[in-house]
């Protein structure tokens, strides 16, 4: 997701007094509560230079891509912190995919987004496979934060596509960490939380281009909660659910590769494209839902209806595609971007808060039934809760991927079976724009998080949770993994110049 930046794009802005560094949602949603300067880097050498200058003055540094950050946990609370924006450091080089090869590689710099890489590769008859997340997030940031696609069959961690990670360490030197699952340096770099240093470049795995289909079915809540969740997800290259708790229904979305010549359709997905008229209508309904729960029920019903047909246009004509399945090139169908002439939700004032926790997929039914009970208990107490997000509650999945701090890691001390992968409960919600800006029945959200963390083995998404959730969830992180990660962190960043609130909560300093 993109950010609305506080600062104009000039090389370095020193703030006369520390100011917030905002997320994509703009003022009021800081990723860092106070920073001393923002540096708009223009090259890897530029990043190295600013880091070495910061080392001389013992000034903390954090890197930021285009943004996928909801809460004030990206930095420490040191107001002298320097932010290095990587957006303009976006070179792509060393393309290597020989004719007939099953895979190859490409070198990408810190600020390269998924959309930039996808367009570059498509022009050369290639794609990045299934290791994807949102269209305008950097790959380096996604690797650092353990981002993922929804899949139990294919590698879904973005880090699974990385072959080398080049990190500017706490001494201002570039360390090249190569894929090696027996090396703790790799296992820490694979989900580094930015605590080892700034990712300068990555060597990334690529594949010959191919087309995919997208299909969506409507399921009753009973078919999911009491059904074979693993069996509904695992057969497909990527699949997820969208949950509509007031309506007690699910959308089941799934994707897979198709043979050449199956269709000449070129579908292009957009989860985020809205017109101002649509946004204004949604804003009116959702804001009234702060006081009137019937408005939230109406909003969920409206959004369910809008989400049932494809959220796709034809890339050649920009006309809406109205029926399932949809066909198109890998990246266009799996992720897509913005439709021409449209804006994003946050462009028009639709702001949100979120919560995301990952659980063993073997406990998927129990987790979702427990969430259902929380909804039912709230309704019985006179507070009917709904989804207030345009695509419902997102239920995603992740294939096992071993590293030290990733959501889908395995062989942990909690005794849970993570070997079949994870289910990720991603619960975005609308934040009202008036008054105290608290959501309808605000205590429900915090109570749900505490309940799930207390009753199930779970791991937090590293950019989609509050400080309080991280504090609660810390007990579920393998202490041996934390010790091993800390040892690598101390080697890479001995003076702790890349520290963050998350790292501090985890006891890594």
C-alpha positions as CSV (number, residue, x, y, z in Angstrom):
1,X,0.0,0.0,0.0
2,X,1.2,3.5,-0.8
3,X,1.8,6.2,1.8
4,X,0.8,9.8,2.0
5,X,4.1,11.3,3.0
6,X,4.5,14.2,5.3
7,X,7.7,15.3,3.6
8,X,8.4,16.3,0.0
9,X,10.8,14.3,-2.0
10,X,14.1,16.1,-1.4
11,X,17.3,14.3,-0.4
12,X,17.3,15.0,3.4
13,X,14.8,16.8,5.7
14,X,16.0,17.6,9.2
15,X,13.0,18.4,11.4
16,X,13.3,21.3,13.8
17,X,11.4,19.2,16.3
18,X,10.7,15.5,16.1
19,X,7.5,14.7,14.1
20,X,5.6,11.6,13.3
21,X,6.4,9.4,10.3
22,X,3.1,8.5,9.0
23,X,1.7,5.3,7.4
24,X,-0.2,5.1,4.2
25,X,-3.3,6.2,6.0
26,X,-1.8,9.7,6.7
27,X,-1.7,11.9,9.8
28,X,-3.0,10.1,12.8
29,X,-1.6,6.7,11.8
30,X,2.1,7.0,12.5
31,X,4.5,4.1,11.8
32,X,6.9,6.0,14.1
33,X,5.7,8.5,16.7
34,X,8.7,10.9,16.3
35,X,11.7,11.0,14.0
36,X,14.4,13.5,13.5
37,X,14.9,13.3,9.8
38,X,13.8,11.6,6.6
39,X,16.3,10.7,3.9
40,X,15.1,10.1,0.4
41,X,17.8,7.8,-0.8
42,X,18.6,7.7,-4.5
43,X,21.1,4.8,-4.7
44,X,22.6,2.0,-2.6
45,X,25.8,4.1,-2.2
46,X,23.6,6.9,-0.9
47,X,22.1,4.6,1.7
48,X,25.5,3.4,2.8
49,X,26.7,7.0,3.1
50,X,23.8,8.1,5.3
51,X,24.1,5.0,7.5
52,X,27.8,5.6,8.0
53,X,27.1,9.2,8.9
54,X,24.5,8.1,11.4
55,X,27.0,5.6,13.0
56,X,29.4,8.5,13.7
57,X,26.7,10.3,15.8
58,X,25.1,7.1,17.3
59,X,21.8,8.0,15.5
60,X,19.2,5.2,15.1
61,X,18.2,4.4,11.5
62,X,15.1,2.6,10.0
63,X,14.4,2.0,6.4
64,X,10.9,2.4,4.9
65,X,9.5,1.2,1.6
66,X,6.2,2.4,0.2
67,X,4.4,1.2,3.2
68,X,2.4,-1.7,4.8
69,X,2.5,-0.5,8.3
70,X,-0.6,0.1,10.5
71,X,0.8,1.0,14.0
72,X,3.6,2.8,15.8
73,X,6.0,-0.1,16.0
74,X,8.4,0.5,13.0
75,X,10.9,2.5,15.0
76,X,12.0,2.8,18.6
77,X,10.7,5.8,20.5
78,X,14.0,7.6,20.1
79,X,13.1,11.0,18.5
80,X,16.5,11.4,16.8
81,X,15.8,8.4,14.5
82,X,16.5,8.8,10.8
83,X,14.2,7.3,8.2
84,X,15.7,6.1,4.9
85,X,13.0,6.0,2.3
86,X,14.0,3.5,-0.4
87,X,11.4,4.3,-3.1
88,X,13.9,5.8,-5.5
89,X,16.4,3.0,-5.1
90,X,14.7,0.8,-7.6
91,X,17.2,-0.7,-10.1
92,X,16.6,-4.1,-11.6
93,X,19.5,-5.9,-13.3
94,X,21.2,-9.2,-14.0
95,X,18.2,-10.9,-15.6
96,X,19.0,-14.5,-16.1
97,X,16.4,-17.0,-17.4
98,X,17.9,-19.1,-20.2
99,X,15.6,-20.4,-22.9
100,X,14.0,-23.7,-21.7
101,X,15.1,-23.2,-18.1
102,X,12.5,-23.9,-15.3
103,X,13.7,-21.0,-13.3
104,X,16.2,-18.2,-13.2
105,X,17.1,-15.1,-11.2
106,X,17.2,-11.3,-11.2
107,X,18.9,-8.7,-8.9
108,X,16.6,-6.0,-7.4
109,X,17.3,-3.0,-5.3
110,X,15.7,-2.0,-2.0
111,X,12.8,0.1,-3.4
112,X,11.6,-2.2,-6.1
113,X,7.9,-2.9,-5.7
114,X,6.1,-6.1,-6.8
115,X,4.3,-4.2,-9.6
116,X,7.6,-2.8,-10.9
117,X,9.2,-6.2,-10.9
118,X,6.2,-7.9,-12.4
119,X,6.0,-5.4,-15.3
120,X,9.8,-5.7,-15.9
121,X,9.6,-9.5,-15.9
122,X,6.5,-9.8,-18.0
123,X,8.2,-7.8,-20.7
124,X,10.9,-10.5,-20.7
125,X,8.5,-13.5,-20.6
126,X,9.0,-14.2,-16.9
127,X,7.2,-13.8,-13.5
128,X,8.1,-14.1,-9.8
129,X,5.9,-17.2,-9.2
130,X,3.6,-17.2,-6.2
131,X,5.8,-15.4,-3.6
132,X,3.7,-12.2,-3.8
133,X,1.9,-9.7,-1.7
134,X,0.2,-6.3,-2.5
135,X,1.1,-4.6,-5.8
136,X,2.9,-1.5,-4.5
137,X,4.9,-2.9,-1.5
138,X,8.6,-3.4,-1.9
139,X,10.0,-6.9,-2.1
140,X,12.7,-6.0,0.4
141,X,10.3,-4.8,3.0
142,X,8.1,-7.8,2.4
143,X,11.0,-10.1,3.1
144,X,12.1,-8.2,6.2
145,X,8.6,-8.4,7.7
146,X,7.8,-12.0,6.7
147,X,5.1,-11.1,4.2
148,X,3.2,-13.9,2.4
149,X,0.8,-15.1,-0.2
150,X,-2.1,-17.4,0.7
151,X,-1.1,-20.9,-0.3
152,X,-0.7,-24.3,1.4
153,X,0.6,-26.0,-1.9
154,X,3.2,-23.5,-3.1
155,X,5.9,-21.4,-1.4
156,X,4.0,-18.4,-0.1
157,X,6.5,-16.6,2.0
158,X,8.1,-13.8,-0.1
159,X,11.4,-14.7,1.4
160,X,11.1,-18.1,-0.3
161,X,11.9,-16.4,-3.5
162,X,15.1,-14.8,-2.2
163,X,18.4,-16.4,-3.2
164,X,20.6,-13.7,-1.7
165,X,19.9,-10.8,0.7
166,X,22.4,-7.9,0.7
167,X,22.2,-6.1,4.0
168,X,23.9,-2.8,5.1
169,X,24.9,-3.8,8.6
170,X,25.4,-1.7,11.8
171,X,29.0,-0.9,10.7
172,X,27.9,0.5,7.4
173,X,29.2,-2.5,5.4
174,X,27.2,-4.6,2.9
175,X,26.9,-8.3,4.0
176,X,25.8,-10.8,1.4
177,X,23.7,-13.6,3.0
178,X,23.0,-16.5,0.7
179,X,20.2,-19.0,1.0
180,X,21.4,-21.7,3.4
181,X,18.8,-23.3,5.7
182,X,21.6,-24.6,8.0
183,X,23.0,-21.1,8.6
184,X,21.4,-18.9,11.3
185,X,22.5,-15.8,9.4
186,X,20.1,-16.8,6.6
187,X,17.4,-18.0,9.0
188,X,17.5,-14.6,10.7
189,X,17.8,-12.5,7.5
190,X,14.8,-14.4,6.0
191,X,12.5,-12.6,8.4
192,X,14.8,-9.9,9.8
193,X,12.2,-7.3,11.0
194,X,14.8,-4.8,9.7
195,X,16.9,-5.5,12.8
196,X,20.0,-6.7,11.1
197,X,20.3,-3.7,8.8
198,X,18.9,-2.2,5.7
199,X,18.3,-4.5,2.8
200,X,20.1,-2.9,-0.1
201,X,19.6,-5.6,-2.8
202,X,18.2,-9.1,-3.3
203,X,18.8,-11.8,-5.8
204,X,15.3,-13.1,-6.5
205,X,14.1,-16.3,-8.1
206,X,12.0,-16.0,-11.3
207,X,10.1,-18.3,-13.6
208,X,8.9,-18.5,-17.3
209,X,5.7,-16.5,-17.5
210,X,2.3,-18.3,-17.4
211,X,-1.4,-17.6,-17.2
212,X,-3.7,-18.5,-14.3
213,X,-7.4,-18.6,-13.6
214,X,-9.3,-17.1,-10.6
215,X,-12.5,-18.7,-9.4
216,X,-14.8,-17.8,-6.5
217,X,-17.7,-19.7,-4.9
218,X,-20.1,-18.7,-2.1
219,X,-20.1,-21.1,0.9
220,X,-22.3,-21.2,3.9
221,X,-20.5,-20.7,7.3
222,X,-21.3,-24.3,8.2
223,X,-19.5,-25.6,5.1
224,X,-16.3,-23.9,6.3
225,X,-16.5,-24.1,10.1
226,X,-17.5,-27.7,10.1
227,X,-15.9,-28.6,6.9
228,X,-12.5,-29.7,5.6
229,X,-10.7,-26.4,5.6
230,X,-7.4,-27.9,4.6
231,X,-9.1,-29.7,1.7
232,X,-10.7,-26.5,0.5
233,X,-7.3,-24.7,0.3
234,X,-4.4,-27.2,-0.2
235,X,-5.2,-28.4,-3.8
236,X,-4.8,-24.9,-5.3
237,X,-1.7,-22.9,-6.1
238,X,-3.2,-20.1,-3.9
239,X,-6.6,-19.8,-2.1
240,X,-8.3,-17.9,0.7
241,X,-11.6,-17.2,2.3
242,X,-13.4,-13.9,2.8
243,X,-15.7,-14.2,5.8
244,X,-18.9,-12.3,6.3
245,X,-19.9,-13.0,9.9
246,X,-23.2,-11.1,10.0
247,X,-24.4,-12.9,6.9
248,X,-22.8,-16.2,8.0
249,X,-21.2,-16.7,4.6
250,X,-17.8,-17.1,3.0
251,X,-16.4,-16.3,-0.4
252,X,-13.9,-19.1,-1.3
253,X,-11.4,-17.7,-3.8
254,X,-8.9,-20.0,-5.5
255,X,-6.3,-19.8,-8.3
256,X,-4.2,-22.1,-10.4
257,X,-2.1,-22.3,-13.6
258,X,-3.7,-22.9,-16.9
259,X,-2.3,-24.4,-20.1
260,X,-1.2,-22.0,-22.9
261,X,-4.1,-21.1,-25.2
262,X,-6.8,-21.8,-22.6
263,X,-8.1,-18.2,-22.9
264,X,-7.1,-14.9,-24.5
265,X,-8.7,-13.0,-21.6
266,X,-6.3,-10.7,-19.7
267,X,-7.9,-10.2,-16.3
268,X,-6.5,-7.6,-14.0
269,X,-7.4,-7.6,-10.3
270,X,-7.8,-4.7,-7.9
271,X,-8.8,-5.1,-4.3
272,X,-8.3,-1.4,-3.6
273,X,-9.7,0.5,-6.6
274,X,-12.6,2.8,-5.8
275,X,-14.2,5.9,-7.2
276,X,-14.8,9.0,-5.1
277,X,-18.5,8.5,-5.4
278,X,-18.2,4.9,-4.1
279,X,-15.9,6.0,-1.3
280,X,-18.2,8.8,-0.2
281,X,-21.1,6.4,-0.1
282,X,-19.2,3.9,2.0
283,X,-17.8,6.6,4.3
284,X,-21.3,7.8,5.1
285,X,-22.6,4.4,5.9
286,X,-19.6,3.3,7.9
287,X,-19.3,6.5,9.9
288,X,-22.9,6.1,10.9
289,X,-22.0,2.6,12.1
290,X,-20.1,4.1,14.9
291,X,-23.4,4.8,16.6
292,X,-25.9,2.7,14.7
293,X,-25.1,-1.0,14.4
294,X,-27.8,-1.4,11.7
295,X,-25.5,0.7,9.4
296,X,-22.7,-1.8,9.9
297,X,-25.1,-4.7,9.0
298,X,-26.1,-2.8,5.9
299,X,-22.5,-2.2,5.0
300,X,-21.6,-5.8,5.2
301,X,-24.6,-6.8,3.1
302,X,-23.6,-4.2,0.5
303,X,-20.0,-5.2,0.4
304,X,-20.9,-8.9,0.2
305,X,-22.9,-8.2,-2.9
306,X,-20.2,-6.1,-4.5
307,X,-17.5,-8.8,-3.7
308,X,-19.5,-11.6,-5.3
309,X,-18.8,-10.8,-8.9
310,X,-15.1,-10.5,-10.0
311,X,-13.1,-7.5,-8.8
312,X,-11.3,-7.6,-12.2
313,X,-11.1,-5.5,-15.4
314,X,-9.9,-6.7,-18.7
315,X,-6.4,-5.2,-19.1
316,X,-6.8,-4.6,-22.8
317,X,-10.1,-2.7,-22.6
318,X,-10.4,-1.7,-18.9
319,X,-13.9,-3.0,-18.9
320,X,-15.2,-4.9,-15.9
321,X,-15.2,-8.7,-16.1
322,X,-18.6,-9.9,-14.8
323,X,-18.4,-13.7,-14.6
324,X,-16.1,-16.3,-13.0
325,X,-13.7,-17.8,-13.8
326,X,-11.3,-15.0,-14.8
327,X,-8.1,-15.7,-16.8
328,X,-5.0,-13.6,-17.2
329,X,-1.3,-13.4,-16.7
330,X,0.1,-14.6,-13.4
331,X,0.7,-11.3,-11.6
332,X,-2.2,-9.4,-13.1
333,X,-4.7,-12.0,-11.8
334,X,-3.0,-12.9,-8.5
335,X,-2.4,-9.2,-7.4
336,X,-3.0,-6.6,-10.2
337,X,-3.0,-3.0,-9.1
338,X,-5.1,0.1,-9.5
339,X,-7.5,0.6,-12.4
340,X,-6.8,3.6,-14.5
341,X,-8.5,6.7,-13.2
342,X,-9.4,5.1,-9.8
343,X,-8.1,5.9,-6.4
344,X,-7.5,3.8,-3.3
345,X,-9.7,3.6,-0.2
346,X,-7.2,5.6,1.8
347,X,-7.0,8.3,-0.9
348,X,-10.6,9.1,-0.1
349,X,-10.6,8.9,3.7
350,X,-11.5,5.3,4.2
351,X,-9.1,4.4,7.0
352,X,-8.8,1.2,8.9
353,X,-7.2,-0.7,11.8
354,X,-6.3,-4.3,11.7
355,X,-5.3,-7.5,13.6
356,X,-3.6,-10.5,12.1
357,X,-2.6,-13.7,13.9
358,X,-1.4,-17.0,12.4
359,X,-2.3,-20.4,13.9
360,X,-1.5,-24.0,12.9
361,X,-3.8,-25.0,10.1
362,X,-4.5,-28.2,12.0
363,X,-6.4,-26.0,14.4
364,X,-8.2,-23.9,11.7
365,X,-11.7,-25.2,12.5
366,X,-11.3,-24.6,16.3
367,X,-9.9,-21.1,15.7
368,X,-12.7,-20.0,13.4
369,X,-15.4,-21.5,15.7
370,X,-13.9,-19.6,18.6
371,X,-14.1,-16.4,16.6
372,X,-17.7,-17.3,15.8
373,X,-18.4,-17.7,19.5
374,X,-17.0,-14.3,20.2
375,X,-19.4,-12.8,17.6
376,X,-22.3,-14.7,19.0
377,X,-21.5,-13.7,22.6
378,X,-21.3,-10.1,21.6
379,X,-24.7,-10.3,19.8
380,X,-26.3,-12.0,22.8
381,X,-25.1,-9.0,24.9
382,X,-26.8,-6.7,22.5
383,X,-23.8,-5.7,20.4
384,X,-24.0,-7.3,17.0
385,X,-20.7,-7.2,15.2
386,X,-20.0,-7.3,11.5
387,X,-17.2,-7.0,9.0
388,X,-16.7,-3.3,8.1
389,X,-14.1,-4.0,5.3
390,X,-15.0,-4.0,1.7
391,X,-13.9,-7.6,1.1
392,X,-14.8,-9.1,4.5
393,X,-12.5,-10.7,7.0
394,X,-9.5,-12.2,5.1
395,X,-8.6,-15.8,6.0
396,X,-5.3,-16.6,4.5
397,X,-2.9,-19.6,4.5
398,X,0.8,-20.2,4.5
399,X,2.9,-23.2,3.5
400,X,5.5,-24.2,6.1
401,X,8.7,-22.1,5.8
402,X,11.4,-22.6,8.3
403,X,13.2,-19.5,9.6
404,X,13.6,-18.0,13.1
405,X,10.8,-15.4,13.3
406,X,8.4,-16.2,10.4
407,X,4.7,-16.8,10.9
408,X,4.9,-20.2,9.1
409,X,8.0,-21.6,10.8
410,X,8.1,-25.1,12.2
411,X,9.8,-27.2,14.9
412,X,9.0,-24.9,17.8
413,X,8.9,-25.5,21.5
414,X,5.1,-24.9,21.9
415,X,4.4,-28.5,20.9
416,X,1.9,-27.5,18.3
417,X,1.9,-29.1,14.8
418,X,2.9,-26.4,12.4
419,X,4.2,-28.9,9.8
420,X,1.1,-28.6,7.5
421,X,1.2,-24.8,7.5
422,X,-0.7,-21.9,9.0
423,X,-4.1,-20.3,8.8
424,X,-3.9,-16.5,9.1
425,X,-6.8,-14.6,10.6
426,X,-6.6,-11.0,9.1
427,X,-9.3,-8.8,10.5
428,X,-9.3,-5.3,9.0
429,X,-12.0,-2.8,10.3
430,X,-13.1,0.7,9.4
431,X,-12.0,3.5,11.8
432,X,-14.6,6.3,12.1
433,X,-13.4,9.8,11.1
434,X,-15.2,11.8,13.8
435,X,-15.4,12.1,17.6
436,X,-13.0,9.9,19.5
437,X,-12.6,7.8,16.3
438,X,-13.2,4.6,18.2
439,X,-15.0,1.8,16.4
440,X,-18.5,0.6,17.3
441,X,-18.1,-1.7,20.3
442,X,-14.3,-0.9,20.4
443,X,-13.5,-3.3,23.3
444,X,-14.6,-6.3,21.2
445,X,-11.4,-6.1,19.1
446,X,-8.9,-6.1,21.9
447,X,-10.8,-8.8,23.8
448,X,-10.9,-11.0,20.7
449,X,-7.1,-10.7,20.3
450,X,-6.4,-11.5,23.9
451,X,-8.7,-14.5,23.7
452,X,-7.1,-16.0,20.6
453,X,-3.6,-15.4,21.9
454,X,-4.5,-17.0,25.3
455,X,-6.3,-20.0,24.0
456,X,-4.2,-21.0,20.9
457,X,-0.6,-21.2,19.8
458,X,-0.3,-18.2,17.5
459,X,2.1,-15.8,15.9
460,X,1.6,-12.1,15.1
461,X,1.9,-10.5,11.7
462,X,4.8,-8.1,12.3
463,X,3.2,-4.9,10.8
464,X,-0.5,-5.5,11.5
465,X,-0.7,-5.5,15.2
466,X,-0.5,-3.0,18.1
467,X,2.2,-2.9,20.8
468,X,-0.3,-4.5,23.2
469,X,-0.9,-7.5,20.9
470,X,2.9,-8.0,20.5
471,X,3.3,-8.0,24.3
472,X,0.5,-10.6,24.6
473,X,1.8,-12.8,21.8
474,X,5.5,-12.8,22.8
475,X,4.9,-15.8,25.0
476,X,4.1,-17.8,21.8
477,X,7.4,-17.1,20.1
478,X,9.9,-19.9,20.5
479,X,12.5,-18.7,23.0
480,X,15.3,-20.7,21.3
481,X,14.5,-19.0,18.0
482,X,14.7,-15.6,19.8
483,X,18.1,-16.4,21.3
484,X,19.5,-17.5,17.9
485,X,18.1,-14.4,16.2
486,X,19.5,-12.2,18.9
487,X,23.0,-13.7,18.4
488,X,22.9,-12.9,14.7
489,X,21.5,-9.4,15.5
490,X,24.4,-8.7,17.8
491,X,26.8,-9.7,15.1
492,X,25.2,-7.6,12.4
493,X,24.2,-4.6,14.5
494,X,26.3,-4.6,17.7
495,X,25.3,-1.1,18.8
496,X,21.6,-1.6,18.1
497,X,21.2,1.3,15.6
498,X,18.4,-0.5,13.8
499,X,16.3,-1.2,16.9
500,X,12.5,-1.1,16.8
501,X,9.6,-1.4,19.2
502,X,8.9,-4.9,18.0
503,X,12.6,-5.9,18.7
504,X,12.4,-4.3,22.1
505,X,9.2,-6.1,23.0
506,X,10.8,-9.4,21.9
507,X,13.7,-8.9,24.2
508,X,16.3,-8.6,21.4
509,X,18.2,-5.7,23.1
